[in-house]
Amino acid sequence: MNLIYWIIEYSATFCEFFLCTVFNKSIIKNSDDKNNYLQFGILSFVLSLIMINVNNFKLYSPITAVIGVALMVLSSVIVNIKNPLRAVALGIAFLAIIAVIDNTVSNIIAFLIKIPITEINKELSIYRAFAVISSKSFLTLLTMMLNKYFFNKKNPNMKYMFFLFAVTSIMLLMTYFITFIDIKNDSINSYILILFFITMFVLLMTILFGVFKLTEYYENQQKLKLITLKNHMLEQSMTETEQTFMLWKTSLHDFKHKIINLMTLAENNDIQGIKQYLENENNLLVKKLFYYKTGNDTVDTILNIKQKYAEDKKITFIINAEIPQNCSILSADFATILGNLIDNAIEYSEYEFEPYIEVKIKPNEKFLIIVVSNKCTKNNIDLKTSKSNKVMHGMGLYSVKRTVKQYDGEIVIKNSDDVFSVNIILPI
């Protein structure tokens, strides 16, 4: 009869390890990984053999509990070796679920048939076999439900996983502590303990689902910020297009008047006047055709457009820029960084006396240094916007920081000696 009990014990242990691996893989997803249930089964088989030998030494004790925790966490890490921190958190969380379910079922059975909990937790008996089969059946059903729920979910955020690890660790310790006290007392369990473990189970599920709800909320907020930023940049692009179109219409209108002036001079046979007029126009054209060249067409376009825009607002615009030919930074990322930083500088310069903006872009060995600075007599280190649209406050700088982070670069914001500057270092 003992052999049958130990077969049940081994099957239950195997079930716990196998379901833990399934639970882990249903939550943590790697793009280049697939759920290999055969490997999960082999791993669970080996770890179950180790655990069943430990249980054979002493079925329920602090030592077996510690070894069980270590092996369960190990199985979690092995199947998710690329995400070890998340795997540890989920391993502890699943152990807490197992402990709470086992104790809930055991206490209910002990309470209903009026026997001490010791006969279920420490003795190989028909009561323990029934409790083990019942708890593992419920655990299997619960894991399948969780697997179905988490199948299309994204990996949980690390800070929420840390919270899950901390809380479930405390809950696991409380569960073990109360269980060992209950076994030591060797008494018939009361409904108070049953309510306690049911409450623990509800809290565990609430925390687990809450982690994913918080992750979804966080990701939705990030997506909303990016969509808002894209809309803002699109609106800005449309505004600049309209300004270019108006400039073209103005130039066309001016050109028409110049033709009329030339025709008038020609009709009067004023050759000297025509020569003088054309010379003046040529000098004016030379000034307008000045175009700053950095070595990157996108940067050239941004700097020259922003320079014209700043000078229209009576802001002195200084450029000292050079882009190396082997620069690996994408044109779109240059547009994000320079466009947002210069726009911010123009916004704050409008309220300064004798304002200026200086843009420096220089290669330095394997790095590209970008510095955008402007006169700032007020403390704008928090970039408090003066615009009526407060929703877009900080979005430009957020986008810049996000882009710099993609290149493993560094960004430093300084505000001293009446100069506000953003310093960026990007590997090239």
C-alpha positions in Angstrom: 0.0 0.0 0.0 2.9 2.3 0.8 4.1 2.0 -2.8 0.8 3.3 -4.1 1.0 6.3 -1.7 4.6 7.1 -2.9 3.5 6.8 -6.6 0.8 9.4 -5.8 3.3 11.5 -4.0 5.7 11.4 -6.9 2.9 12.1 -9.4 1.9 15.1 -7.3 5.5 16.4 -7.2 6.0 15.9 -10.9 2.7 17.8 -11.5 3.9 20.7 -9.5 7.2 21.1 -11.3 5.6 20.6 -14.7 2.9 23.1 -14.1 5.4 25.6 -12.8 7.3 25.4 -16.1 4.0 25.8 -18.0 3.0 28.7 -15.8 6.4 30.4 -16.4 6.3 30.0 -20.2 2.7 31.2 -20.4 3.8 34.5 -18.8 7.3 35.1 -20.0 7.6 35.0 -23.8 10.8 35.0 -25.8 10.5 35.8 -29.5 13.0 33.0 -30.4 11.6 30.4 -27.9 8.9 27.8 -28.3 7.1 25.9 -25.6 8.9 22.5 -25.6 6.7 20.4 -23.3 9.0 17.3 -23.8 11.9 19.2 -22.3 9.6 20.5 -19.5 8.6 16.9 -18.8 12.2 15.6 -18.6 13.2 18.5 -16.3 10.2 17.9 -14.1 11.0 14.1 -14.0 14.5 14.7 -12.8 13.6 17.3 -10.2 10.7 15.2 -9.0 13.1 12.3 -8.3 15.3 14.5 -6.2 12.3 15.9 -4.3 10.7 12.6 -3.7 13.9 11.2 -2.1 14.0 14.3 0.1 10.4 13.7 1.1 11.3 10.0 1.8 13.8 11.3 4.4 11.1 13.4 6.1 7.8 14.1 4.5 7.0 17.6 5.9 9.7 19.7 7.5 11.4 23.1 7.2 14.3 21.3 5.4 12.1 19.8 2.8 10.3 23.1 2.4 13.6 25.0 1.7 14.8 22.3 -0.7 11.4 22.4 -2.5 11.6 26.2 -2.8 15.1 26.0 -4.3 14.2 23.3 -6.8 11.1 25.1 -7.9 12.9 28.3 -8.4 15.7 26.4 -10.3 13.1 24.9 -12.7 11.7 28.4 -13.3 15.1 29.8 -14.2 16.1 26.9 -16.4 13.0 27.2 -18.6 13.5 31.0 -18.7 17.2 31.4 -18.7 17.0 34.7 -20.6 14.8 36.3 -18.0 16.2 34.9 -14.7 14.8 37.7 -12.5 11.3 37.3 -13.8 11.6 33.6 -13.6 12.6 33.7 -9.9 9.6 36.0 -9.1 7.2 33.7 -10.9 8.7 30.6 -9.3 8.1 32.1 -5.8 4.6 33.2 -6.8 3.7 29.7 -8.1 5.1 28.1 -4.9 2.8 30.4 -2.9 -0.1 29.3 -5.0 0.7 25.7 -4.4 1.2 26.2 -0.7 -2.1 28.0 -0.3 -4.1 25.5 -2.4 -2.5 22.5 -0.5 -3.3 24.0 2.9 -6.8 25.1 1.9 -7.7 21.6 0.7 -6.0 19.9 3.6 -7.7 22.1 6.2 -11.1 21.7 4.6 -10.8 17.9 4.6 -9.4 17.8 8.2 -12.3 20.1 9.3 -15.0 18.0 7.5 -14.0 14.6 8.7 -12.7 15.9 12.2 -9.2 14.6 12.1 -5.9 16.4 13.1 -4.1 18.1 10.2 -1.0 15.9 11.0 -2.7 12.9 9.5 -2.9 14.7 6.2 0.4 16.6 6.1 2.8 14.1 7.7 1.3 10.6 7.3 0.9 8.4 4.2 -2.8 7.7 4.5 -6.0 7.5 2.4 -6.8 11.0 3.7 -3.5 12.4 2.4 -3.9 10.7 -0.9 -7.3 12.2 -1.3 -6.1 15.6 -0.3 -3.1 15.4 -2.7 -5.2 14.3 -5.7 -7.8 17.0 -5.0 -5.3 19.8 -4.6 -3.3 18.9 -7.7 -6.5 18.6 -9.8 -7.4 22.1 -8.7 -3.9 23.3 -9.3 -3.9 21.8 -12.9 -7.3 23.4 -13.6 -6.1 26.8 -12.3 -2.8 26.7 -14.3 -4.7 25.9 -17.5 -7.0 28.9 -16.9 -4.0 31.2 -16.1 -2.2 29.9 -19.2 -5.2 30.7 -21.4 -5.6 34.2 -19.8 -1.9 35.1 -20.1 -1.4 33.6 -23.6 -1.7 36.9 -25.5 -0.4 39.1 -22.8 2.9 40.9 -22.9 5.8 40.3 -20.5 5.1 42.0 -17.2 7.1 45.1 -16.3 10.1 44.4 -14.0 9.2 46.9 -11.3 5.8 45.1 -10.9 7.5 41.7 -11.0 9.7 42.9 -8.1 6.5 43.8 -6.2 5.1 40.4 -7.0 8.2 38.7 -5.7 8.3 40.7 -2.5 4.6 40.1 -1.6 4.4 36.5 -2.6 7.6 35.7 -0.6 6.0 37.2 2.5 2.8 35.2 1.8 4.8 32.0 1.3 6.6 32.4 4.6 3.4 33.1 6.4 1.8 30.0 4.9 4.7 27.8 5.9 4.9 29.3 9.4 1.2 28.8 10.1 1.3 25.3 8.7 4.2 24.2 10.9 2.6 25.7 14.0 -0.7 23.9 13.1 1.2 20.5 12.6 3.0 21.0 15.9 -0.2 21.6 17.8 -1.6 18.3 16.3 -5.1 19.7 16.6 -8.3 19.5 14.5 -8.4 22.5 12.2 -11.0 25.2 12.5 -12.9 27.2 10.0 -10.8 30.2 10.9 -7.7 28.7 9.3 -9.8 27.7 6.2 -10.9 31.3 5.8 -7.4 32.5 6.3 -6.0 30.3 3.4 -9.0 31.1 1.2 -8.3 34.8 1.8 -4.6 34.2 1.0 -5.6 32.6 -2.3 -7.9 35.4 -3.3 -5.1 37.9 -2.5 -2.6 35.9 -4.5 -4.9 35.9 -7.6 -5.6 39.6 -7.1 -1.9 40.5 -7.0 -1.1 38.3 -10.0 -3.8 39.7 -12.2 -3.0 43.2 -10.8 0.6 43.0 -12.0 -0.6 42.4 -15.6 -3.3 45.1 -15.4 -0.6 47.6 -14.2 1.7 46.5 -17.0 -1.1 46.9 -19.6 -1.9 50.4 -18.2 1.8 51.4 -18.3 2.3 50.2 -21.9 -1.0 51.9 -23.0 0.3 55.2 -21.4 3.6 54.8 -23.3 1.7 54.2 -26.6 -0.6 57.1 -25.9 2.5 59.4 -25.4 4.0 58.2 -28.6 0.8 58.7 -30.6 0.4 62.1 -29.1 4.0 62.9 -30.0 3.6 61.7 -33.6 0.4 63.8 -34.0 2.3 66.8 -32.6 5.2 66.3 -35.0 2.7 65.8 -37.9 1.0 69.1 -37.0 4.3 70.8 -36.8 5.4 69.4 -40.2 2.1 70.6 -41.8 2.7 74.1 -40.3 6.2 74.2 -41.7 4.9 73.0 -45.1 2.3 75.8 -45.0 5.0 78.3 -44.1 7.1 77.1 -47.1 4.1 77.4 -49.4 3.4 80.9 -48.2 7.1 81.8 -48.7 6.9 80.4 -52.3 3.8 82.5 -53.0 5.5 85.6 -51.6 8.6 85.0 -53.7 6.4 84.5 -56.8 4.6 87.8 -56.0 7.9 89.6 -55.5 9.3 88.1 -58.7 6.3 89.4 -60.6 6.9 93.0 -59.4 10.6 92.7 -60.3 9.7 91.7 -63.9 7.4 94.8 -64.0 10.3 97.0 -62.8 12.6 95.6 -65.3 10.1 96.1 -68.1 9.6 99.7 -67.0 13.3 100.3 -67.1 13.6 98.6 -70.5 10.8 100.7 -72.0 12.7 103.9 -70.8 15.9 102.6 -72.3 17.6 103.0 -68.9 20.4 100.5 -69.4 22.3 101.8 -66.4 19.3 101.4 -64.3 18.8 97.8 -65.4 22.4 97.0 -64.6 22.2 98.6 -61.2 18.9 96.8 -60.5 20.3 93.4 -61.5 23.4 93.9 -59.4 21.3 94.7 -56.3 19.2 91.6 -56.9 22.3 89.4 -57.4 23.8 90.6 -54.1 20.5 89.9 -52.3 20.3 86.5 -53.9 23.8 85.6 -52.8 22.8 86.3 -49.2 19.6 84.3 -49.5 21.4 81.3 -51.0 23.6 80.8 -48.0 23.0 77.2 -46.9 24.8 75.5 -44.0 26.4 72.1 -44.9 27.2 69.6 -42.2 27.7 66.4 -44.2 24.2 65.1 -43.5 21.3 66.2 -45.7 18.7 65.7 -43.0 20.7 67.7 -40.4 21.3 70.4 -43.1 17.6 70.7 -43.8 16.7 70.9 -40.1 19.4 73.4 -39.2 18.6 75.8 -42.1 14.9 75.7 -41.6 15.2 76.3 -37.9 17.8 79.0 -38.4 15.4 80.9 -40.7 12.5 80.4 -38.3 14.6 81.6 -35.3 16.0 84.7 -37.2 12.4 85.6 -38.2 11.8 85.8 -34.4 14.9 88.0 -33.9 16.8 85.2 -32.3 20.5 84.9 -33.1 21.2 81.4 -34.3 24.8 80.1 -34.2 25.7 76.8 -35.9 29.0 74.9 -35.5 28.3 71.4 -36.9 30.1 68.5 -38.6 28.7 65.0 -39.2 31.2 62.3 -40.1 30.6 60.2 -43.1 30.5 56.9 -41.2 27.9 58.1 -38.8 25.4 55.3 -38.0 22.7 57.5 -36.5 19.5 57.3 -38.5 18.2 60.5 -40.2 14.8 60.1 -38.5 16.6 60.0 -35.1 18.6 63.2 -36.0 15.3 64.8 -36.8 13.8 63.8 -33.5 16.8 65.0 -31.4 17.6 68.3 -33.2 14.0 69.1 -34.1 12.7 68.8 -30.5 15.7 70.4 -28.8 15.8 73.5 -31.2 12.0 73.9 -30.9 12.3 74.0 -27.1 15.2 76.5 -27.3 13.2 78.8 -29.7 10.2 78.6 -27.3 12.2 79.7 -24.3 14.3 82.3 -26.2 11.2 84.3 -27.2 11.0 85.6 -23.7 14.6 86.6 -23.3 16.3 89.9 -24.0 18.9 89.6 -26.8 18.3 85.9 -27.2 20.6 83.4 -28.9 20.7 79.7 -29.7 23.8 77.8 -30.4 24.0 74.3 -31.9 27.2 72.3 -31.7 27.7 68.9 -33.4 31.2 67.5 -33.3 32.7 64.0 -33.7 35.1 62.9 -30.9 36.8 59.6 -31.6 33.9 57.0 -31.5 31.3 59.4 -30.3 29.2 62.2 -31.7 28.6 65.2 -29.3 25.5 67.3 -29.7 25.0 70.4 -27.6 22.0 72.7 -28.0 22.1 75.7 -25.7 20.2 79.0 -25.4 20.1 82.1 -23.2 18.0 81.4 -20.1 17.7 83.9 -17.3 14.9 81.9 -15.7 15.2 78.5 -14.0 13.8 76.2 -16.7 15.5 73.1 -15.6 12.1 71.4 -15.3 11.1 72.6 -18.7 7.9 74.2 -17.5 6.0 75.0 -20.7 4.4 78.4 -21.4 2.1 76.9 -24.1 -1.6 76.7 -23.7 -1.5 73.0 -24.6 -0.2 71.4 -21.4 -0.7 67.8 -22.8 2.4 68.1 -25.0 4.5 69.4 -22.0 7.7 67.3 -21.8 6.8 65.2 -24.8 9.7 66.5 -27.0 12.3 65.9 -24.3 10.8 62.5 -23.6 11.2 61.6 -27.2 14.8 62.8 -27.3 15.7 60.7 -24.1 14.0 57.7 -25.6 16.0 58.1 -28.9 19.3 58.6 -27.0 18.6 55.5 -24.9 18.2 53.4 -28.1 21.8 54.2 -29.0 23.1 53.6 -25.4 24.0 57.2 -25.3 24.0 59.8 -22.5 22.0 63.0 -22.0 22.8 65.7 -19.5 20.7 68.8 -18.9 22.4 71.9 -17.4 21.1 75.3 -16.4 23.7 77.6 -15.0 25.2 81.1 -15.7 22.0 82.1 -17.6 22.6 79.3 -20.1 20.3 76.3 -20.6 22.0 73.5 -22.5 21.2 69.9 -23.4 24.4 67.8 -23.9 24.2 64.5 -25.7 26.8 61.8 -26.4 26.0 59.1 -29.0 28.2 56.2 -30.0 28.9 56.2 -33.8 
